[in-house]
Amino acid sequence: MKAITFTDFGDADVLQLTDAPAPEVRATDLLVRVYAAGVNRADLTHRTGGYGRPNFGDSTIMGLEIAGEVIQAGSETSGFKVGDRVMGVVGGGAYAELARIDYRMAMPIPPALDYVHAAAIPEVFVTAHEAMLHLGRLTRGNSVLIHAAAGGVGSAAVQLAYATGATIFATAEGSKLERVAQLGAEVTIDYRSQDFAEVIAKATNGRGVDVVIDFVGAPYFARNIASLAHGGRLVQVGILGGGGEVGVELEQILYRHLQIIGTVMKSRPQHEKHAMVRRFREHWLDRFAGGASLEPVVDSTFKLAHAADAHRRMESSANVGKIILITDALESA
């Protein structure tokens, strides 16, 4: 099979389309002919050596989410058969013509969706649901601040918050704010020219928001804490702006009854990942049917052979929504 591989960590030019052995199908695996694969920030970290190893524990080929057709089912799988259209999260191996996926991480593709839009769902919507609704416990009538709201997880979180009935504050680059508003954000904030903590304090008469979903990290931490209402929850999903040490007065946590929660999907035990996918599937999958309220946001598509260009697109931060790789097989699907 054809796959994207690299021999040295580095910039996007290290990515090459080469021949690679097909993955071995284990008892709980589905073998999928990949038609589309999502590109994620984790792939950039993988490529540049940020994880310190060449794989995610399941494949030396990068990539975390796929959409395609089942061509083989392991002996201990259930709920899927050869010929089914599936999408889901893999432990590596998505940048290839064939990929294996634990059947408990797979979901049927809603009939109204094509493979490209299906590939824009698994990683970002599962992550958004887990962070904001399961851990952040966002409910109807709550308010939420979503950072990086034009990105993959951010745009998914805005839609899920809107569908939940929450009031949404969202940060993004100024040129992307109109699209974020279209997805359901009530108050949009240009992170380059506005202080989000000041905007929230003014808009809420000093109350703050119930939940903050943050991907940036240290540069936002103090203002995130300041933006929380009494009993509020900060859910830290990423550290794109930098990690390291942060400071907070413990009295703020104690007397305001605040909670700080961290979550990363890829480092969780497999049974917890299964539960994350199940929770998302049970709550939201039907909402992607034709005419329903949820919409996978696709920024652009690139052929698998042009994975380097897809990475450059993501590194430019110009995208709104997901960047998708497509295989040659998609043309005949």
Summary of the structure (lengths in Angstrom):
residues: 333
radius of gyration: 19.7
end to end distance: 17.1
largest distance: 61.1
contacts: 1154
relative contact order: 0.16
helix: 34%
strand: 26%
